[in-house]
C-alpha cells in the first residue's frame, strides 16, 4: 500500500500527473452530476438539515467541540445517543439506500448542517463536526454551487482508494446554502 501511495503522490507532482489529475477531476465531476446530483436535493435530506439548523442555531463553539468529543467517545462504546440521532432517521436510511444502489462505487455519504455538524450519515463518521474541514469550509462557507474534491486517499475502514466529493446543499425555496453533503467514491470504480 505504501508504495502505491508514493507512486500516486509522485505522479501527481509531475507535469504529466497534474494533467492526469485534471482529467480525473473532470471524470469525478461528471460522475457526480450524472449519478449523485439528481438525489442531492431530496426533500428528506433538506428537511433534516433545516430541522438541525434550527436546533443548532444557538450552539457556541464550545458546545460544538463538546458534542464532537461526545461523538468520538460514543463511537468507541455501546451507548451512543448522539450517533444514533444521525444514523437512525429517514434521511440516514435514504443515504444507505443510495450507497447500496451504487453497486460498490460509493463507500459513504453524510450530510452536514450550517455549523458543519452531522445531520444524517450512511455509517458512523470518525467525528461529528466537519466544520473545520474543507468538506464544509470549501462548500457551505463558499455558498451555492461550491464543490470540493479531496485528494485521493486510502479509506482506512475499507482499504480502498477513495476520493470525497462535497457540495453545498441549497434550499430550493430560498436559493440559500443550508448545509453540505459529502460522498465517498471508490476511485477504481469511477476513474
JOZI-V975722 format. One record per residue. RES is the residue in three letters. PSI is psi in radians with two decimals (999 if undefined). BURIAL is b if it has 16 or more other ideal C-beta (glycine too) atoms within 10 Angstrom, else e. D_CENTER is the distance of its C-alpha to the mean C-alpha in Angstrom with 1 decimal. Layout:
# JOZI-V975722
res;psi;burial;d_center
RES;PSI;BURIAL;D_CENTER
RES;PSI;BURIAL;D_CENTER
This chain:
# JOZI-V975722
res;psi;burial;d_center
UNK;-0.76;e;24.0
UNK;-0.67;e;25.0
UNK;-0.78;e;27.1
UNK;-0.71;e;24.5
UNK;-0.75;e;22.1
UNK;-0.78;e;25.1
UNK;-0.73;e;26.0
UNK;-0.78;b;22.6
UNK;-0.79;e;22.8
UNK;-0.70;e;26.3
UNK;-0.71;e;25.7
UNK;-0.49;e;23.1
UNK;-0.38;e;25.7
UNK;2.73;e;28.5
UNK;-0.67;e;29.3
UNK;-0.70;e;28.8
UNK;-0.68;e;25.4
UNK;-0.72;e;24.3
UNK;-0.72;e;25.5
UNK;-0.69;e;23.7
UNK;-0.69;b;20.4
UNK;-0.71;e;21.1
UNK;-0.75;e;21.8
UNK;-0.70;b;18.6
UNK;-0.71;e;16.7
UNK;-0.77;e;18.8
UNK;-0.78;e;18.2
UNK;-0.78;b;14.4
UNK;-0.73;e;14.7
UNK;-0.75;e;17.3
UNK;-0.80;b;15.4
UNK;-0.84;b;12.6
UNK;-0.66;e;15.4
UNK;-0.72;e;17.4
UNK;-0.47;b;15.3
UNK;-0.77;b;12.2
UNK;-0.62;e;13.4
UNK;-0.45;e;16.2
UNK;-0.02;b;14.3
UNK;-0.51;b;11.6
UNK;0.44;e;14.5
UNK;2.42;e;15.7
UNK;-0.57;e;17.8
UNK;-0.70;b;16.6
UNK;-0.85;b;13.1
UNK;-0.69;b;14.8
UNK;-0.75;e;17.5
UNK;-0.69;b;15.4
UNK;-0.77;b;13.8
UNK;-0.79;b;17.4
UNK;-0.82;e;18.8
UNK;-0.61;b;16.6
UNK;-0.69;b;17.3
UNK;-0.80;e;20.9
UNK;-0.62;e;20.8
UNK;0.02;b;19.1
UNK;-0.51;e;21.0
UNK;0.12;e;23.6
UNK;2.38;e;21.7
UNK;2.97;e;22.9
UNK;-0.67;e;21.1
UNK;-0.69;e;23.2
UNK;-0.75;e;21.9
UNK;-0.80;b;18.2
UNK;-0.71;e;19.2
UNK;-0.73;e;21.3
UNK;-0.64;b;18.6
UNK;-0.74;b;16.2
UNK;-0.71;e;19.3
UNK;-0.78;e;20.1
UNK;-0.88;b;16.7
UNK;-0.67;b;17.3
UNK;-0.72;e;20.8
UNK;-0.65;b;20.1
UNK;-0.49;e;17.9
UNK;-0.02;e;21.1
UNK;3.14;e;23.5
UNK;-0.21;e;24.6
UNK;2.10;e;24.3
UNK;1.25;b;20.9
UNK;-0.65;e;21.2
UNK;-0.80;b;18.2
UNK;-0.76;b;15.9
UNK;-0.60;e;17.8
UNK;-0.41;e;17.2
UNK;-0.58;b;13.4
UNK;-0.28;b;14.1
UNK;1.39;e;17.4
UNK;2.90;b;17.1
UNK;-0.68;e;17.6
UNK;-0.72;b;14.0
UNK;-0.71;b;12.8
UNK;-0.74;e;15.6
UNK;-0.77;b;14.5
UNK;-0.72;b;11.1
UNK;-0.64;b;13.2
UNK;-0.67;e;15.6
UNK;-0.72;b;13.3
UNK;-0.81;b;12.5
UNK;-0.73;e;16.3
UNK;-0.37;e;17.3
UNK;-0.13;b;15.5
UNK;0.61;e;18.2
UNK;-0.03;e;16.4
UNK;-0.25;b;14.4
UNK;2.26;b;11.0
UNK;-0.58;b;10.4
UNK;2.73;b;7.5
UNK;2.36;b;5.4
UNK;2.63;b;4.7
UNK;2.43;b;6.3
UNK;2.68;b;7.9
UNK;-2.96;b;11.5
UNK;-0.48;b;13.6
UNK;-0.15;b;14.0
UNK;0.23;b;10.5
UNK;2.50;b;11.2
UNK;2.38;b;9.4
UNK;-0.85;b;11.0
UNK;2.60;b;10.2
UNK;2.61;b;8.6
UNK;-0.45;b;10.1
UNK;2.88;b;11.1
UNK;2.34;b;11.6
UNK;2.88;b;9.4
UNK;-0.45;e;12.0
UNK;2.87;e;11.8
UNK;-0.61;b;11.6
UNK;2.04;b;11.5
UNK;-0.03;b;8.8
UNK;-0.33;b;11.4
UNK;0.18;e;13.1
UNK;2.71;b;10.4
UNK;-0.50;b;10.1
UNK;-0.38;b;6.4
UNK;-0.80;b;8.5
UNK;-0.42;b;12.0
UNK;0.02;b;11.8
UNK;-1.46;b;10.5
UNK;-0.84;b;11.8
UNK;-0.59;e;14.5
UNK;-0.32;e;15.7
UNK;-2.96;e;15.9
UNK;2.32;e;16.1
UNK;-0.06;e;15.3
UNK;2.51;b;13.3
UNK;2.48;b;11.0
UNK;2.28;b;9.8
UNK;2.11;b;10.1
UNK;2.98;b;10.1
UNK;2.73;e;13.3
UNK;2.20;b;14.2
UNK;2.80;e;14.1
UNK;2.18;b;15.4
UNK;2.05;b;13.2
UNK;-0.48;e;15.6
UNK;-0.48;e;15.4
UNK;-0.36;e;16.2
UNK;0.12;e;17.9
UNK;2.63;b;16.4
UNK;2.23;b;15.5
UNK;2.62;b;11.9
UNK;2.43;b;10.1
UNK;2.26;b;6.4
UNK;2.19;b;6.6
UNK;2.45;b;5.4
UNK;2.75;b;8.2
UNK;2.40;b;10.3
UNK;2.27;b;11.3
UNK;2.32;b;15.0
UNK;2.04;b;17.7
UNK;-0.34;e;20.2
UNK;-0.54;e;23.0
UNK;-0.21;e;22.8
UNK;0.58;e;20.8
UNK;2.61;e;19.1
UNK;2.30;b;15.6
UNK;-0.25;b;14.5
UNK;-2.76;b;10.9
UNK;2.80;b;7.5
UNK;2.47;b;4.8
UNK;2.32;b;1.8
UNK;2.15;b;4.6
UNK;2.11;b;6.6
UNK;2.35;b;10.0
UNK;2.06;b;13.3
UNK;-0.79;b;15.3
UNK;-0.42;e;18.6
UNK;-0.42;b;17.8
UNK;-0.30;b;17.1
UNK;999;e;18.9
